[in-house]
């Protein structure tokens, strides 16, 4: 039989090394569950400890959820549950647990993606479609982590944020042109930006060609004038 007290810390209560059904379990075992804040704790170890103590105390799912939400999550983890798990989902232990694992068990936490999105703008020499795909990728990552990312209302709100962020990250003149088209979706904005960017390049090339033509014309006239003057000088000498 496994000795559950092996490696026990000095201040931790002793758990009797008996079969589960023979243990005299009390609420003091709740103290064995660490508070989870996300900063340095493992979410999977936290959930495992909840389940172990719940099994010892014969807790129902409702009781496990109550201890999890009310007593054992704090800081960013508590805020995450408050902001992202809503309605009936908040009363579903499995849903809350899966949401915590998806968010805090991920190598890249939700806050990192949100910060990247907030700072996202088109880089020098970055193509429109590359910038658009970068915005879209961040949005997809955020939706995958969010507990209710498959909710149509949440998805629509996310798309609105991506659309606004894409437009604000464009160069000022291009941004003005795109906003004037009143795009409804990120795809619409990307297509509009690509069209306006191509039109701008065509205009630039045309202007450059006109300048080149004018310069060549001036050079030709000047050369003709110089040639004419040289001819007059030669005639005069003769």
N, C-alpha and C positions, 0 to 999 in steps of 0.2 A: 504493500500500500504506500502511496506517495505521501511523504511528510510535508504538509502544507505550511509548516512553520519553519522549514529550513530556509535560511537566508533572511529570516524575519528581522526587520529593523527594530532598534531598541524600544521605540515608543509605540510600535504597532501592537494592537491587541492580538492575543493568541487565538487562533481558530482551532477548535478541537479536531484532531485527526481521526474523524469517524465517518462512516458512510453518511451521505446527505440526509437520509430519512431519520437517522439517529441523533443528529445534531440538535442542540438546544439553541436555535438561532434567535438573536434579538436585533433590535434596530441599531444597536451599536456598530453592527457590521457596515452600516452606511458610511462610517468613517473610513472604511477601507477604500472607498471610491474617491479618487483624486478629483479635484476641480479641474475642469478642462477650459483652457483659455486660448488654445491654438498656438500661442507664441513659441512654445518649446515642447509641448506635449504631443504624444501620438494619439490620434483620434481612434485608431483601431484598438489600441490597448485600453483606452478609456471605455469604449463600447463593450469590450470583452469583460472589463471589471464590473460594469453595470449588470451584464448578463449573469456573471458568476454570483454576485451578491443577490441578484433577483432570484436566482435558482435556489440559493440557500434559504431565502426568506419566503419562497413560494409566492413571489410577487406576480400580479397580473400585468399585462402589457400597459394598462392604464397606470398602475402604480410605478412601474419602471419609467414611464414617460414623465410622470409627475416629479420623481426624484431627479431625472435628467434635466428637465427644463427649469425647475424651481430652485434646485440646490447645487447642481454640479456643473453648470456651464456658465461662463462669465466672459467679460471683455469682448473680443471680436467674435467669438463663437456665439455668445448670447445675442449680439447684435445681428449676426447672420440669420439665426433662427427667427428673431423678431421681424426682420425685414423681408425674408425670402420664403418662409413657411407660413402660409396663410390659410384661413378657412378651415375646412374639415381636415386638411393635411396636417394641421397643427395637433390634431388629436390622434394621429396615426403614428404609433411608435416606429414601425418599420420605415415609414416615409421620412420621419425626422432623422433617424439613424442613417439612412441612405443619403440624405441630403448632406449631413455632416461629413460622411466619408467622401462623397463626391467633391465637396468643397475643400476640406482640410486634409483629405488623404491624397489629393492631387499634388504633384511636385510643384506646380505653379498655382499659388492661391488666387482666388478671385480678385483680391485687392491689387495684385500685380497687373493683371490684365486691364483692370479699370484705370490704373495709373498710366499704363502704356497708351490706352485709348485717349485719355485726357490730354496727353502730350503729343499725340500723333499729328503730323503735318507732312505735306509733300516735300520730299528732300530734293536738293539740286540734282538735275538730270534724271530724276525718277519719272518714268512714264506714268500717264494717267491710270492705265489699267493696273500697273504695279501698286500704285498708292491705293486704288480702290480695293484690290485684293488683300492688301495689308489690313485695311479697315474691316473688310468682311471676315478675315481670319480671326481677328480679335473678337468680333461680335459672336462668331460661332463658338469660340472658346468660352466666352462668358455665358452663353446660353447652355452649354453642356454642363457647366458647373452649377448654375442656378437651380435651386430645388424645383421651381415651377417653370423651367425654361420651355417646356412643351405646351404651356398655357398660351392660347392664341393672343390674349391681351398682353401678356408679358413679351411675346415675340414681336408684336406690333410696336410696343413701346421701345424695345431694343432696336428695331429697324429705324424708328424715328431718330433715336440717338445716333446711330451710325450714319444716317443721312445728314444730320446736322453737323456731325464731326467731319465727314468727308468734305462738305462744302466749306467749312471754316478753315480746313487745312490746305485749301487751294491758294494759289497766288491771287492777290487782291483783284486784279482785272478779270481773271478767269472766274473767280468766285462770283463777281458781280454779274457776269454773263450767264452763269449757270443758275443763280438764284432768280434771275429775270425770267427763266423758263419755268419756274415753280415746279421742280421735280417732286414726284410723290414717293418714289422709292430710291434706294441706293443705286440700283441698276439704272434707273432713269437719269440720275445725277451723273453717274460714270459715263454713260453714253453721251449726254449733253456736253460734259467736260471734254470728252475726246473730240466731238464735232467742233466745238469752239476752238480747241487747241489747234486742230488741223486747219481751220479757217484762218486763224491768226498766223500760222506758219506760211500758208499760201499768200496772205497779204504781205507778210514780211519779204518773201521771195520776190513778189511782184515789185514791191518798192525798191528792193535791192537791184533788180534788173533795170528799173527805170533810171535809178541813179547811175548805174553802170553805162546805160545807153546815153544818158545826158553827158556823162564824163567823156565817153568815146566821141560823141558829136563835137564837144568843145575842143577836145584834143585834135580832131580832124580839121576843124575850122582854123585852129591856131597853126597847125602844120601847113594848111593851105595858104594862110596869110604869110607865114615865114617863107614859104617857097616862092610866093608871088613877089615878096620884097627882095629875095635873093636874085630873082630873075631880073627885076628892075635894076639892081646894082650892077649885075653883069652887063646888061645892055648899056648902062651909063658908062662903064669902063671901056667897053668896046667903042 
